[in-house]
Amino acid sequence: MNTHSLLSLSAVVFLVGLGTFLIRQSFLGPWARGELPSYVQKALKLAPPVIFAALIAPMLFYTDGVWQAGTNSKKIIAAAACFAYAAWRGGQIMPLLVGMGSLHLLHRLY
Amino acid sequence: MNVNLRLRASQKEAILDGLKTSAMLTPAYIAFGMVTGISALQAGFSPLLALLSPAWIFGGSSQVVMSELIIAGAPLWVVVASAVLVNARMMVYSAAFNPLLKEARQSTRSAVGFFLVDQNYANHCLRDSEYERAGKPNREWLAYYLTISVALWLTWICTNALGIFLGRVIPVSWELTFSIPLCFVAIMGNMVRQSQAPLGMLIGAVLSLALFALPLKLGLVASVVIGVSILMALPSADRANT
């Protein structure tokens, strides 16, 4: 590793940033002024829960690319507590504290 | 002309709301930014490049993927392709803001686009209807959104700098990195009463776990595309549209 020159590493950062920039501008650039087709609007309404679940599930069940549901059980339980509290009472700060608190409590218990 | 510079009370409220949201996200940013900064140095970045990277890319997962793949000795085109594909989900965020900014100036639209990340999109999803219900014009929404965005962007650069210049200043035993998924878990808990949301979460979670090992970090994008397609194909998808 580390055989790359600073120039090629800079090129990687530039290209990743450029690609990300274009993705971010994809529907906000001057070329995207028209009305979105209705099926796209429908898909956009349905997307958030799918995206967030797909973002976080691997963080909870995998560690360094390896399936670790057993080792991560405390985190999974703590995340469930955070979810349940948010579903019950709403808000964001309290559910976050409930989740972090649960994890530290579980660390003390076993 | 100068009238535009004076903020109305409702805009001030929106800015305060945005600052509160940003403050709440700060612990997760410290944890993630620190790790990201450290990983950039491990990949052979100079401190300056490691600092420019969060400012230009502004995407934690893709920055970490980039460092990990460089360390693993992957070809550079694979590094670029994988890191960009991790951010492909932001196309959905871009599209989600499109209808809101239909009448906006191009500079505003581009600025909103530049700062798009998971966190401001997620908080937008929660507050969108709030701002709509209140019958507020887009000015308040924009004040809220840009406040979170600029605050998070600066926080992201600073927390990366923390890792670059100071290393692991926060002990692992604090489990601060766990607050990263928790922020999204809390938002999902708030969404659970929306029709189809629980099903969407289940489908998204199962797909992302099953497709995790796909090459070029395609798992996330594939999960979103397949998951939303499944939801759209279900007859009850029409109800969610109203």
HADDOCK unambig.tbl for C-alpha pairs under 7 A between the chains (distance, minus, plus):
assign (segid A and resid 1 and name CA) (segid B and resid 71 and name CA) 5.53 0.50 0.50
assign (segid A and resid 1 and name CA) (segid B and resid 72 and name CA) 6.78 0.50 0.50
assign (segid A and resid 1 and name CA) (segid B and resid 73 and name CA) 5.39 0.50 0.50
assign (segid A and resid 2 and name CA) (segid B and resid 43 and name CA) 6.35 0.50 0.50
assign (segid A and resid 2 and name CA) (segid B and resid 44 and name CA) 5.45 0.50 0.50
assign (segid A and resid 2 and name CA) (segid B and resid 71 and name CA) 6.91 0.50 0.50
assign (segid A and resid 6 and name CA) (segid B and resid 45 and name CA) 6.92 0.50 0.50
assign (segid A and resid 9 and name CA) (segid B and resid 45 and name CA) 6.97 0.50 0.50
assign (segid A and resid 10 and name CA) (segid B and resid 49 and name CA) 6.79 0.50 0.50
assign (segid A and resid 12 and name CA) (segid B and resid 80 and name CA) 6.08 0.50 0.50
assign (segid A and resid 13 and name CA) (segid B and resid 53 and name CA) 6.04 0.50 0.50
assign (segid A and resid 15 and name CA) (segid B and resid 80 and name CA) 6.74 0.50 0.50
assign (segid A and resid 16 and name CA) (segid B and resid 57 and name CA) 6.78 0.50 0.50
assign (segid A and resid 16 and name CA) (segid B and resid 80 and name CA) 5.55 0.50 0.50
assign (segid A and resid 16 and name CA) (segid B and resid 83 and name CA) 6.36 0.50 0.50
assign (segid A and resid 16 and name CA) (segid B and resid 84 and name CA) 5.59 0.50 0.50
assign (segid A and resid 17 and name CA) (segid B and resid 56 and name CA) 5.62 0.50 0.50
assign (segid A and resid 17 and name CA) (segid B and resid 57 and name CA) 4.30 0.50 0.50
assign (segid A and resid 19 and name CA) (segid B and resid 84 and name CA) 5.87 0.50 0.50
assign (segid A and resid 20 and name CA) (segid B and resid 57 and name CA) 6.70 0.50 0.50
assign (segid A and resid 20 and name CA) (segid B and resid 84 and name CA) 5.96 0.50 0.50
assign (segid A and resid 20 and name CA) (segid B and resid 87 and name CA) 6.20 0.50 0.50
assign (segid A and resid 21 and name CA) (segid B and resid 114 and name CA) 6.44 0.50 0.50
assign (segid A and resid 23 and name CA) (segid B and resid 88 and name CA) 6.42 0.50 0.50
assign (segid A and resid 23 and name CA) (segid B and resid 90 and name CA) 6.36 0.50 0.50
assign (segid A and resid 23 and name CA) (segid B and resid 91 and name CA) 5.38 0.50 0.50
assign (segid A and resid 24 and name CA) (segid B and resid 90 and name CA) 5.82 0.50 0.50
assign (segid A and resid 24 and name CA) (segid B and resid 91 and name CA) 5.89 0.50 0.50
assign (segid A and resid 24 and name CA) (segid B and resid 94 and name CA) 5.55 0.50 0.50
assign (segid A and resid 24 and name CA) (segid B and resid 113 and name CA) 5.13 0.50 0.50
assign (segid A and resid 24 and name CA) (segid B and resid 114 and name CA) 6.34 0.50 0.50
assign (segid A and resid 24 and name CA) (segid B and resid 116 and name CA) 6.42 0.50 0.50
assign (segid A and resid 25 and name CA) (segid B and resid 94 and name CA) 6.52 0.50 0.50
assign (segid A and resid 25 and name CA) (segid B and resid 110 and name CA) 6.54 0.50 0.50
assign (segid A and resid 25 and name CA) (segid B and resid 113 and name CA) 5.29 0.50 0.50
assign (segid A and resid 26 and name CA) (segid B and resid 91 and name CA) 6.31 0.50 0.50
assign (segid A and resid 26 and name CA) (segid B and resid 94 and name CA) 6.46 0.50 0.50
assign (segid A and resid 27 and name CA) (segid B and resid 94 and name CA) 5.20 0.50 0.50
assign (segid A and resid 27 and name CA) (segid B and resid 95 and name CA) 4.97 0.50 0.50
assign (segid A and resid 27 and name CA) (segid B and resid 98 and name CA) 6.02 0.50 0.50
assign (segid A and resid 28 and name CA) (segid B and resid 94 and name CA) 6.26 0.50 0.50
assign (segid A and resid 28 and name CA) (segid B and resid 98 and name CA) 5.95 0.50 0.50
assign (segid A and resid 28 and name CA) (segid B and resid 109 and name CA) 5.54 0.50 0.50
assign (segid A and resid 28 and name CA) (segid B and resid 110 and name CA) 6.25 0.50 0.50
assign (segid A and resid 28 and name CA) (segid B and resid 113 and name CA) 6.35 0.50 0.50
assign (segid A and resid 29 and name CA) (segid B and resid 110 and name CA) 6.38 0.50 0.50
assign (segid A and resid 30 and name CA) (segid B and resid 106 and name CA) 6.54 0.50 0.50
assign (segid A and resid 33 and name CA) (segid B and resid 102 and name CA) 6.75 0.50 0.50
assign (segid A and resid 42 and name CA) (segid B and resid 241 and name CA) 5.80 0.50 0.50
assign (segid A and resid 43 and name CA) (segid B and resid 228 and name CA) 6.37 0.50 0.50
assign (segid A and resid 43 and name CA) (segid B and resid 232 and name CA) 6.81 0.50 0.50
assign (segid A and resid 44 and name CA) (segid B and resid 92 and name CA) 6.90 0.50 0.50
assign (segid A and resid 44 and name CA) (segid B and resid 96 and name CA) 6.15 0.50 0.50
assign (segid A and resid 45 and name CA) (segid B and resid 241 and name CA) 6.88 0.50 0.50
assign (segid A and resid 46 and name CA) (segid B and resid 228 and name CA) 6.46 0.50 0.50
assign (segid A and resid 47 and name CA) (segid B and resid 228 and name CA) 5.88 0.50 0.50
assign (segid A and resid 49 and name CA) (segid B and resid 188 and name CA) 6.53 0.50 0.50
assign (segid A and resid 49 and name CA) (segid B and resid 197 and name CA) 5.63 0.50 0.50
assign (segid A and resid 49 and name CA) (segid B and resid 200 and name CA) 5.40 0.50 0.50
assign (segid A and resid 49 and name CA) (segid B and resid 201 and name CA) 4.96 0.50 0.50
assign (segid A and resid 50 and name CA) (segid B and resid 200 and name CA) 4.82 0.50 0.50
assign (segid A and resid 50 and name CA) (segid B and resid 201 and name CA) 4.97 0.50 0.50
assign (segid A and resid 50 and name CA) (segid B and resid 203 and name CA) 6.69 0.50 0.50
assign (segid A and resid 50 and name CA) (segid B and resid 204 and name CA) 4.31 0.50 0.50
assign (segid A and resid 50 and name CA) (segid B and resid 224 and name CA) 6.14 0.50 0.50
assign (segid A and resid 50 and name CA) (segid B and resid 227 and name CA) 6.43 0.50 0.50
assign (segid A and resid 50 and name CA) (segid B and resid 228 and name CA) 6.94 0.50 0.50
assign (segid A and resid 51 and name CA) (segid B and resid 204 and name CA) 6.47 0.50 0.50
assign (segid A and resid 51 and name CA) (segid B and resid 224 and name CA) 5.77 0.50 0.50
assign (segid A and resid 52 and name CA) (segid B and resid 184 and name CA) 6.30 0.50 0.50
assign (segid A and resid 53 and name CA) (segid B and resid 201 and name CA) 5.11 0.50 0.50
assign (segid A and resid 53 and name CA) (segid B and resid 204 and name CA) 5.18 0.50 0.50
assign (segid A and resid 53 and name CA) (segid B and resid 205 and name CA) 4.88 0.50 0.50
assign (segid A and resid 54 and name CA) (segid B and resid 204 and name CA) 4.69 0.50 0.50
assign (segid A and resid 54 and name CA) (segid B and resid 205 and name CA) 4.89 0.50 0.50
assign (segid A and resid 54 and name CA) (segid B and resid 208 and name CA) 4.92 0.50 0.50
assign (segid A and resid 54 and name CA) (segid B and resid 220 and name CA) 6.23 0.50 0.50
assign (segid A and resid 54 and name CA) (segid B and resid 223 and name CA) 6.62 0.50 0.50
assign (segid A and resid 55 and name CA) (segid B and resid 220 and name CA) 6.87 0.50 0.50
assign (segid A and resid 56 and name CA) (segid B and resid 181 and name CA) 5.34 0.50 0.50
assign (segid A and resid 57 and name CA) (segid B and resid 205 and name CA) 5.33 0.50 0.50
assign (segid A and resid 57 and name CA) (segid B and resid 208 and name CA) 6.83 0.50 0.50
assign (segid A and resid 57 and name CA) (segid B and resid 209 and name CA) 6.66 0.50 0.50
assign (segid A and resid 58 and name CA) (segid B and resid 208 and name CA) 6.64 0.50 0.50
assign (segid A and resid 58 and name CA) (segid B and resid 209 and name CA) 5.81 0.50 0.50
assign (segid A and resid 59 and name CA) (segid B and resid 181 and name CA) 6.95 0.50 0.50
assign (segid A and resid 79 and name CA) (segid B and resid 182 and name CA) 6.33 0.50 0.50
assign (segid A and resid 79 and name CA) (segid B and resid 185 and name CA) 6.71 0.50 0.50
assign (segid A and resid 82 and name CA) (segid B and resid 185 and name CA) 6.76 0.50 0.50
assign (segid A and resid 82 and name CA) (segid B and resid 186 and name CA) 6.12 0.50 0.50
assign (segid A and resid 83 and name CA) (segid B and resid 185 and name CA) 5.57 0.50 0.50
assign (segid A and resid 83 and name CA) (segid B and resid 186 and name CA) 5.53 0.50 0.50
assign (segid A and resid 83 and name CA) (segid B and resid 189 and name CA) 4.70 0.50 0.50
assign (segid A and resid 84 and name CA) (segid B and resid 189 and name CA) 6.55 0.50 0.50
assign (segid A and resid 86 and name CA) (segid B and resid 186 and name CA) 5.46 0.50 0.50
assign (segid A and resid 86 and name CA) (segid B and resid 189 and name CA) 4.61 0.50 0.50
assign (segid A and resid 86 and name CA) (segid B and resid 190 and name CA) 5.50 0.50 0.50
assign (segid A and resid 87 and name CA) (segid B and resid 189 and name CA) 4.28 0.50 0.50
assign (segid A and resid 87 and name CA) (segid B and resid 190 and name CA) 5.28 0.50 0.50
assign (segid A and resid 87 and name CA) (segid B and resid 192 and name CA) 6.24 0.50 0.50
assign (segid A and resid 90 and name CA) (segid B and resid 190 and name CA) 5.37 0.50 0.50
assign (segid A and resid 92 and name CA) (segid B and resid 186 and name CA) 5.66 0.50 0.50
assign (segid A and resid 92 and name CA) (segid B and resid 187 and name CA) 6.82 0.50 0.50
assign (segid A and resid 93 and name CA) (segid B and resid 24 and name CA) 6.54 0.50 0.50
assign (segid A and resid 95 and name CA) (segid B and resid 186 and name CA) 5.78 0.50 0.50
assign (segid A and resid 96 and name CA) (segid B and resid 182 and name CA) 6.07 0.50 0.50
assign (segid A and resid 96 and name CA) (segid B and resid 183 and name CA) 6.44 0.50 0.50
assign (segid A and resid 96 and name CA) (segid B and resid 186 and name CA) 6.54 0.50 0.50
assign (segid A and resid 99 and name CA) (segid B and resid 182 and name CA) 6.85 0.50 0.50
